[in-house]
Amino acid sequence: MLLYVTSNQNNGIFDFLKKENGMPIKKFIGDYELAAFVENDLSKFASYRYLAVDLECLLDIPEGLFKAIHAIQDWFEQRLIIFAREITPELKQELLNREVYNIITGDPREFEAQILRAVSRTGITYQDQLLKDEIHEAVAIEQPSIAEIIKRPVVIDDQPLTEMPFIETAVADPMEPEARAEPEEQFIIVAGSQRRTGTTTTAIQLANYLANQGKMVAYMEANDHNHLKPIIEAYRMKKEEIEDGEWHQTKGVDYFYQDGLVMKTYDYIIFDVGVLNEDVIEPFSQGHIKILCGAGKCFERAALNQALAHYQKDELEEINLLLNFIAPEEEATLKTFFPTAQFSQYAPNIMGWHANKELFKQLLRRNEQGFRNDSSR
């Protein structure tokens, strides 16, 4: 069922859902302060799955709108859908920052298609909005929505991770004129030479960087450090559930606990395996992209050398050695000890990928050719 708060001009926009899908629709037509409506009236319609709001009928934009969004996310289960014939880039960005992705706007000829996507199982994604507004021409392949097509789920139980999930390449329908074969997803494995070397921060920042390039990304906590739970709580991540499993989501990245299910519809799955030791040597070696995080202080180098000692010289060329928390004046000295090392920029915000944008770009470019060669065998 859909609850629609609308102006008189736009009151028929969602009517086709009732005619074609049989979805019950209840309308509130007029001028409203959304914050007051949510506080006083929304609880009466708790059974409704969707709340659609026409921005043209609101009297309390932006403060009341933002207050209402906060209340909806805290207290209600409805999926919020925003309709706007026109919307400023600034307001749209504020909505995206508040994790409101189901925004219907743009070409009126596309309204029905957008609405159908908004009421689909997974709704409109963060990546959909990026593709629409920023990088549409740069993306060659249209990704299916997350979890809409579940291939083979992979259960990671309490035992150490010993092998990577089986990859089954999906092929597009050749009858579709614009259909293209989807690429295999890539596994990025991030490990640390010891604890507190920035492994989790690196993995999550890289996930956010990829999501902001329009990629479908999952992060898997494949270690026993249990950092993900407080991160989910601190960032108030939205819980997503389908019949086959559950996960948490924010800023276009899906987060899975160690015992979760990983869906097949991602471009990248990033496994945070924690400290590189005997238990994770094998899964680390299976990554399409392998990142080893280390620290460079004199009393930390022994652990880094011990981690590197697991690999032969030719194998080390496939590992991206990333040294975190290094002062610029120390980089030249550390290069004499670790010639292949790369250095991250200081970025204490765990979601703040911008400082290391160029580093991540170079890292992915370095591995791109090798991945294509492996896939062609």
C-alpha positions in Angstrom: 0.0 0.0 0.0 1.1 3.5 -0.8 0.4 6.7 1.1 0.7 9.8 -1.1 1.1 13.4 0.3 0.6 15.6 -2.8 -0.4 18.9 -4.4 -3.6 18.9 -6.5 -1.5 19.3 -9.7 0.4 16.1 -9.2 -2.2 13.9 -7.4 -2.6 11.5 -10.3 1.1 10.7 -10.8 1.0 7.3 -8.9 -2.5 6.3 -10.0 -1.2 3.8 -12.6 0.1 1.6 -9.8 -3.5 0.9 -8.7 -4.7 0.3 -12.3 -1.8 -1.9 -13.4 -0.5 -3.4 -10.2 -3.6 -3.3 -7.9 -1.7 -1.3 -5.3 -4.0 0.5 -2.9 -3.3 4.2 -2.7 -4.4 6.7 -0.1 -3.9 10.4 -0.8 -3.6 13.6 1.2 -4.1 16.5 -1.2 -3.3 20.0 -0.3 -0.5 22.0 1.4 1.3 20.3 4.3 4.1 20.8 6.8 5.7 17.3 6.4 7.3 17.4 9.8 4.0 17.9 11.5 2.3 15.3 9.3 4.9 12.7 10.2 4.7 13.6 13.9 0.9 13.6 14.2 -0.5 11.4 11.4 1.9 8.9 10.0 1.6 6.4 12.9 -2.0 5.9 11.8 -0.8 4.4 8.6 2.0 2.1 9.9 0.8 -0.8 7.7 1.5 1.2 4.5 4.8 0.1 2.8 5.5 3.3 0.9 5.3 7.0 1.7 5.4 9.2 -1.4 5.8 12.9 -1.0 5.3 15.6 -3.6 7.7 18.4 -2.8 5.3 21.0 -4.4 2.8 20.5 -1.6 5.3 21.1 1.3 5.4 24.3 3.2 8.4 23.5 5.4 11.3 22.9 2.9 14.1 22.3 3.7 14.2 22.2 7.5 10.9 20.5 8.0 11.6 18.0 5.2 14.9 17.1 6.8 13.3 16.8 10.2 10.6 14.5 8.8 13.2 12.3 7.0 15.1 11.9 10.3 11.9 10.9 12.1 10.8 8.5 9.4 14.2 6.7 9.4 14.1 6.5 13.2 10.5 5.4 13.9 8.8 4.1 10.8 9.3 1.2 8.3 7.9 3.0 5.2 10.1 3.5 2.2 10.2 7.2 1.5 9.7 8.2 -2.2 10.2 11.9 -3.2 8.5 13.2 -6.3 9.6 16.5 -7.8 9.0 17.8 -11.3 12.0 20.0 -10.7 14.6 19.9 -7.9 17.8 21.9 -7.3 21.1 20.0 -7.4 21.7 21.2 -3.8 18.5 19.9 -2.4 18.9 16.6 -4.3 22.4 16.2 -2.8 21.1 16.9 0.7 18.5 14.1 0.2 21.2 11.7 -1.0 23.3 12.7 2.0 20.4 11.6 4.1 20.2 8.3 2.3 17.0 9.1 0.4 17.6 7.5 -3.0 14.0 7.0 -4.3 13.7 10.4 -6.0 11.4 10.7 -9.0 12.3 13.6 -11.1 13.5 14.6 -14.6 11.8 13.7 -17.8 8.0 13.2 -17.3 8.1 10.4 -19.9 10.3 8.4 -17.4 8.1 9.0 -14.3 6.3 5.6 -14.5 9.5 3.7 -15.0 11.2 5.5 -12.1 8.2 4.8 -9.9 8.1 1.1 -10.7 11.8 1.0 -9.8 11.1 2.8 -6.5 8.5 0.3 -5.5 10.6 -2.7 -6.6 12.1 -5.0 -4.0 15.3 -3.0 -3.6 14.1 0.4 -4.9 16.3 3.0 -6.6 19.9 2.8 -5.4 22.6 5.3 -4.7 24.4 4.2 -7.8 21.3 4.7 -9.9 21.3 8.4 -8.9 25.0 8.7 -9.7 24.6 7.1 -13.1 21.7 9.3 -13.9 23.3 12.6 -12.9 27.0 12.3 -13.1 28.7 9.4 -14.9 26.1 7.9 -17.2 28.3 8.0 -20.3 31.3 6.6 -18.4 29.5 3.4 -17.5 29.2 0.8 -20.2 27.1 -1.7 -18.4 23.8 -1.2 -16.6 23.9 -3.1 -13.4 20.8 -5.0 -12.1 19.6 -3.8 -8.7 21.2 -5.4 -5.6 19.6 -8.7 -4.6 17.0 -8.5 -7.4 18.7 -11.5 -9.0 20.3 -13.6 -6.4 22.8 -16.0 -7.9 24.6 -18.3 -5.5 24.7 -17.1 -1.9 27.9 -17.8 0.0 27.7 -18.6 3.7 30.7 -17.6 5.7 30.4 -19.5 9.0 32.4 -19.3 12.1 35.3 -21.2 10.6 38.3 -19.3 9.1 37.7 -18.2 5.5 39.5 -20.8 3.4 38.3 -20.2 -0.1 36.6 -17.5 -2.1 33.1 -17.9 -3.5 32.5 -19.6 -6.8 32.0 -17.2 -9.6 29.3 -17.8 -12.1 29.4 -15.3 -14.9 26.0 -13.9 -15.9 25.3 -13.3 -19.6 22.9 -10.8 -20.8 19.9 -11.8 -22.9 21.0 -11.7 -26.6 17.5 -10.9 -27.7 17.7 -7.5 -26.0 19.1 -4.9 -28.5 21.3 -3.1 -26.0 22.2 -6.2 -23.9 25.8 -6.7 -22.9 27.5 -9.5 -21.0 28.1 -8.5 -17.4 31.7 -8.7 -16.1 32.7 -11.0 -13.4 32.7 -9.5 -10.0 36.1 -8.8 -8.5 37.2 -9.8 -5.0 39.3 -7.3 -3.2 41.0 -8.8 -0.1 42.4 -6.3 2.5 44.6 -7.6 5.3 47.0 -6.0 7.8 50.5 -7.0 9.0 49.2 -6.6 12.5 46.2 -5.0 14.3 45.7 -1.2 14.1 47.3 -0.7 10.7 44.2 0.9 9.2 42.9 -2.3 7.5 39.2 -1.7 8.2 39.4 2.0 7.4 41.2 1.3 4.1 38.6 -1.4 3.1 35.6 0.8 3.9 37.1 4.0 2.3 37.8 2.0 -0.8 34.3 0.6 -0.8 32.9 4.2 -0.6 35.2 5.3 -3.4 34.0 2.5 -5.7 30.3 3.2 -4.8 30.8 6.8 -5.8 32.1 5.7 -9.2 28.7 4.0 -9.7 30.0 0.5 -8.9 27.9 -2.0 -6.9 29.9 -2.8 -3.8 29.7 -5.1 -0.8 31.9 -5.1 2.3 32.3 -8.4 4.2 33.8 -8.5 7.7 35.7 -11.7 7.3 37.6 -11.5 10.6 37.0 -11.8 14.4 37.7 -8.2 15.3 34.0 -7.4 15.5 34.5 -3.8 14.4 31.5 -3.7 12.0 28.8 -3.7 14.7 29.8 -0.4 16.3 30.4 1.1 12.9 26.9 0.2 11.8 25.5 1.7 15.0 27.6 4.9 14.8 26.6 5.6 11.2 23.0 4.5 11.8 23.1 2.2 8.8 19.8 1.2 7.3 19.0 -2.5 7.6 17.9 -4.3 4.5 16.0 -7.6 4.5 14.8 -10.0 1.8 13.6 -13.5 2.1 17.1 -14.9 1.6 19.1 -12.7 4.0 19.8 -9.4 5.5 22.5 -6.7 5.5 23.1 -3.1 6.3 23.5 -0.3 3.8 24.8 3.3 3.6 26.1 5.5 0.9 25.6 2.8 -1.7 27.7 0.2 0.1 26.2 -3.0 1.5 27.8 -4.3 4.7 27.7 -8.0 5.7 28.7 -9.7 9.0 31.0 -12.7 8.8 28.0 -15.1 9.0 26.0 -13.1 6.3 25.1 -13.9 2.8 26.9 -12.3 -0.1 24.8 -11.6 -3.2 26.2 -12.2 -6.7 25.1 -8.9 -8.2 28.1 -6.8 -7.3 31.0 -5.3 -9.2 33.3 -5.6 -6.2 33.2 -7.6 -2.9 35.7 -6.3 -0.4 36.8 -8.9 2.2 38.3 -7.4 5.4 40.3 -10.5 6.6 42.1 -8.7 9.5 45.6 -9.7 10.4 47.5 -11.7 7.7 48.3 -15.0 9.4 48.3 -18.7 8.5 44.5 -18.9 8.6 44.0 -16.3 5.9 47.0 -16.8 3.6 45.0 -18.9 1.2 41.9 -16.6 0.8 44.2 -13.6 0.6 46.1 -15.2 -2.3 42.7 -15.7 -4.2 41.9 -12.0 -4.3 41.8 -10.4 -7.7 43.2 -7.3 -5.9 45.2 -7.9 -2.8 46.0 -5.1 -0.3 48.3 -5.5 2.6 48.2 -2.6 5.1 51.2 -1.9 7.3 52.7 0.7 9.5 56.3 2.0 9.3 57.5 2.8 12.8 60.7 1.0 13.8 58.9 -1.3 16.2 56.2 -2.2 13.6 58.5 -3.2 10.8 59.2 -6.7 12.1 55.5 -7.6 11.9 55.4 -6.2 8.3 58.4 -8.2 7.3 56.9 -11.3 8.9 53.7 -10.9 6.8 55.7 -10.3 3.6 57.8 -13.4 4.3 54.8 -15.6 3.5 55.3 -14.8 -0.2 58.0 -15.3 -2.8 59.6 -12.3 -4.5 57.5 -12.8 -7.7 54.3 -13.1 -5.6 55.0 -9.8 -3.8 54.6 -8.0 -7.1 50.8 -8.9 -7.1 50.4 -7.4 -3.6 49.6 -3.8 -3.1 51.6 -2.8 0.0 49.9 0.2 1.6 51.6 2.0 4.5 49.2 4.0 6.6 49.9 6.8 9.2 53.2 7.8 7.6 54.6 11.3 7.8 55.7 12.7 4.4 59.3 13.1 5.6 59.4 9.3 6.4 58.3 8.1 3.0 61.7 8.1 1.4 63.3 6.2 4.2 60.6 3.6 4.2 61.0 3.2 0.4 64.5 1.9 1.0 63.0 -0.9 3.2 59.9 -1.5 1.2 60.4 -0.4 -2.5 56.9 -1.3 -3.6 55.1 0.6 -0.8 52.4 3.1 -1.5 51.4 5.7 1.1 47.9 6.8 2.1 46.9 10.3 3.0 45.7 11.1 6.5 41.9 10.5 6.5 40.5 9.8 9.9 36.9 9.7 8.7 36.2 6.0 8.0 33.8 6.9 5.2 36.1 9.7 3.9 37.6 8.4 0.7 38.3 11.8 -1.0 41.8 12.2 0.4 42.9 8.9 -1.2 41.0 9.2 -4.4 44.1 9.2 -6.6 45.7 6.4 -4.6 42.6 4.2 -5.1 42.4 5.1 -8.7 46.0 4.1 -9.3 45.6 0.9 -7.3 42.6 -0.2 -9.4 44.3 0.8 -12.7 47.4 -1.2 -11.8 45.3 -4.3 -11.3 42.9 -3.8 -14.2 45.1 -5.3 -16.9 46.0 -8.3 -14.8 42.4 -9.1 -14.0 41.4 -8.9 -17.7 44.3 -11.4 -18.5 43.2 -13.8 -15.8 39.5 -13.6 -17.0 40.4 -14.5 -20.5 42.0 -17.8 -19.7 
